[in-house]
Amino acid sequence: MKTVSQRTVGGPDVLRTVETEMPQPAAGEVLVRVVATSINAADWKLRSGVVDRLGPPPFTLGLDVSGVVAEVGPEVSEFRPHDAVFGMVFGANAEYVVAPVTALAPKSPGLDHTNAAALPTAALTAWQALTDVRPGDRVLVHAAAGGVGHLAVQLAKARGAYVIGTARTINHEHLRRLGSDEVIDYTTTDFTTAVAPVDIVLDLVGGEYGARSLRVLKPDGRLIDAQGNNAADDPRYRRHYVRPSGADLREIATMVTAGRLSVDIDRVMSLADIAEAHRLSESGRVRGKIVLTAWNTPT
Ligand SMILES: NC(=O)c1ccc[n+]([C@@H]2O[C@H](COP(=O)([O-])OP(=O)(O)OC[C@H]3O[C@@H](n4cnc5c(N)ncnc54)[C@H](OP(=O)(O)O)[C@@H]3O)[C@@H](O)[C@H]2O)c1
């Protein structure tokens, strides 16, 4: 099967399409034929070595899959061959990927493969970060126009929050349509002087945004850091890591098919163009998600 692999860390051109053995699902796993995957910031960080969690290459990146079950391993009763599924699964930049059934959810016909591939990592990150948002909470989302941020805006709004997002002006109208009550252009306005105290900050930018965010956080508020910022010593600080969850994805899919949550697709490309997709993601200017269809696979 075709797989995107890399022999060294480095720029987007280290990504190569190679032939590898078809993986076999073990107990509790299924083999999924990948129809589409999507890019997350983690992809270019791991590819380049900015984040070093995988050890030395070779490795295959890709966290999101939407596809069709090709084979089931032992002790699997949840899914059968030909079922359409989606989920957060490592190594999805390939023709096939093995996934634990607990990471997958059924893909209903009301959710196409493009949208399903765009959702898992970004939507789970936002969903799991914002579980304790209460009606009336004031929630500040940094990088509100990005893959995680635009879903966080909608989920916080759906839970009854007053939502403030940081983004460039070009994205403001769109973010208001998604439910932002206030939008701040971080390139022209210092959010620490423009925002009244908030209950929750979701920091998707990191670095010095940590300490600055504390300045607008209520004494009993929470700073949820998904990126790594400089506020870890504060008692209101929480480090956030996404985890795969088919159960959470079922709830997310229900919201999407009911029209209560939508995922922005910046563009759809092919896995053959993955180096260019990494370049775009690394630019930090993608609005929503880049989806990659598997080589010549119709979605
Ligand atoms: N810890 C976890 O479990 C976890 C999970 C997922 C993601 N993350 C991390 O969360 C971060 C966001 O992920 P993502 O997938 O949403 O990234 P992304 O889609 O690449 O984010 C792109 C967006 O960032 C915005 N942006 C760039 N610089 C900004 C700034 N200084 N202030 C406000 N907005 C800014 C841009 O909007 P404008 O064009 O409007 O500037 C753009 O739309 C990444 O660092 C990622 O690694 C962590």
The ligand as a Tripos MOL2 file, in Angstrom:
@<TRIPOS>MOLECULE
LIG
   48    52     1     0     0
SMALL
NO_CHARGES

@<TRIPOS>ATOM
      1 N1         -2.6310   19.9420   23.2340 N.am      1 LIG1
      2 C1         -3.4060   19.3690   22.3430 C.2       1 LIG1
      3 O1         -3.9690   18.3090   22.5880 O.2       1 LIG1
      4 C2         -3.6060   20.0370   21.0150 C.ar      1 LIG1
      5 C3         -4.5260   19.5090   20.0960 C.ar      1 LIG1
      6 C4         -4.7180   20.1800   18.8870 C.ar      1 LIG1
      7 C5         -3.9800   21.3230   18.6060 C.ar      1 LIG1
      8 N2         -3.0790   21.7790   19.5040 N.ar      1 LIG1
      9 C6         -2.2820   22.9750   19.2420 C.3       1 LIG1
     10 O2         -3.1740   24.0740   19.2180 O.3       1 LIG1
     11 C7         -2.7010   25.0330   18.2920 C.3       1 LIG1
     12 C8         -3.8140   25.4000   17.3200 C.3       1 LIG1
     13 O3         -4.0900   24.2780   16.5060 O.3       1 LIG1
     14 P1         -4.9170   24.4530   15.1850 P.3       1 LIG1
     15 O4         -5.0010   23.1230   14.5420 O.co2     1 LIG1
     16 O5         -6.1700   25.1810   15.4600 O.co2     1 LIG1
     17 O6         -3.9140   25.3890   14.3570 O.3       1 LIG1
     18 P2         -4.1410   26.0870   12.9820 P.3       1 LIG1
     19 O7         -5.4170   25.6440   12.3720 O.co2     1 LIG1
     20 O8         -2.8990   25.9200   12.1950 O.co2     1 LIG1
     21 O9         -4.2550   27.6300   13.3900 O.3       1 LIG1
     22 C9         -4.2430   28.5580   12.3800 C.3       1 LIG1
     23 C10        -4.9210   29.8080   12.8720 C.3       1 LIG1
     24 O10        -4.1430   30.4340   13.8670 O.3       1 LIG1
     25 C11        -4.4890   31.8020   13.8700 C.3       1 LIG1
     26 N3         -3.4050   32.5400   14.5030 N.ar      1 LIG1
     27 C12        -2.0850   32.5000   14.1900 C.ar      1 LIG1
     28 N4         -1.3940   33.2730   15.0670 N.ar      1 LIG1
     29 C13        -2.2980   33.8030   15.9390 C.ar      1 LIG1
     30 C14        -2.2090   34.6840   17.0540 C.ar      1 LIG1
     31 N5         -1.0220   35.1680   17.4680 N.pl3     1 LIG1
     32 N6         -3.3440   35.0110   17.7180 N.ar      1 LIG1
     33 C15        -4.5430   34.5360   17.3180 C.ar      1 LIG1
     34 N7         -4.6900   33.7150   16.2460 N.ar      1 LIG1
     35 C16        -3.5780   33.3520   15.5750 C.ar      1 LIG1
     36 C17        -4.7120   32.1390   12.4180 C.3       1 LIG1
     37 O11        -5.8000   33.0400   12.3600 O.3       1 LIG1
     38 P3         -5.6010   34.4890   11.7240 P.3       1 LIG1
     39 O12        -5.3600   34.2140   10.2660 O.co2     1 LIG1
     40 O13        -6.8560   35.1660   12.0480 O.co2     1 LIG1
     41 O14        -4.3750   35.0370   12.3920 O.co2     1 LIG1
     42 C18        -5.1120   30.8020   11.7670 C.3       1 LIG1
     43 O15        -6.4620   30.7680   11.3720 O.3       1 LIG1
     44 C19        -1.4750   24.4320   17.6020 C.3       1 LIG1
     45 O16        -0.3260   24.9510   18.2130 O.3       1 LIG1
     46 C20        -1.6070   22.9590   17.8850 C.3       1 LIG1
     47 O17        -0.3590   22.3040   17.9090 O.3       1 LIG1
     48 C21        -2.8650   21.1410   20.6930 C.ar      1 LIG1
@<TRIPOS>BOND
     1     1     2 1
     2     2     3 2
     3     2     4 1
     4     4     5 ar
     5     4    48 ar
     6     5     6 ar
     7     6     7 ar
     8     7     8 ar
     9     8     9 1
    10     8    48 ar
    11     9    10 1
    12     9    46 1
    13    10    11 1
    14    11    12 1
    15    11    44 1
    16    12    13 1
    17    13    14 1
    18    14    15 2
    19    14    16 1
    20    14    17 1
    21    17    18 1
    22    18    19 2
    23    18    20 1
    24    18    21 1
    25    21    22 1
    26    22    23 1
    27    23    24 1
    28    23    42 1
    29    24    25 1
    30    25    26 1
    31    25    36 1
    32    26    27 ar
    33    26    35 ar
    34    27    28 ar
    35    28    29 ar
    36    29    30 ar
    37    29    35 ar
    38    30    31 1
    39    30    32 ar
    40    32    33 ar
    41    33    34 ar
    42    34    35 ar
    43    36    37 1
    44    36    42 1
    45    37    38 1
    46    38    39 2
    47    38    40 1
    48    38    41 1
    49    42    43 1
    50    44    45 1
    51    44    46 1
    52    46    47 1
@<TRIPOS>SUBSTRUCTURE
     1 LIG1         1 GROUP 0 **** ****
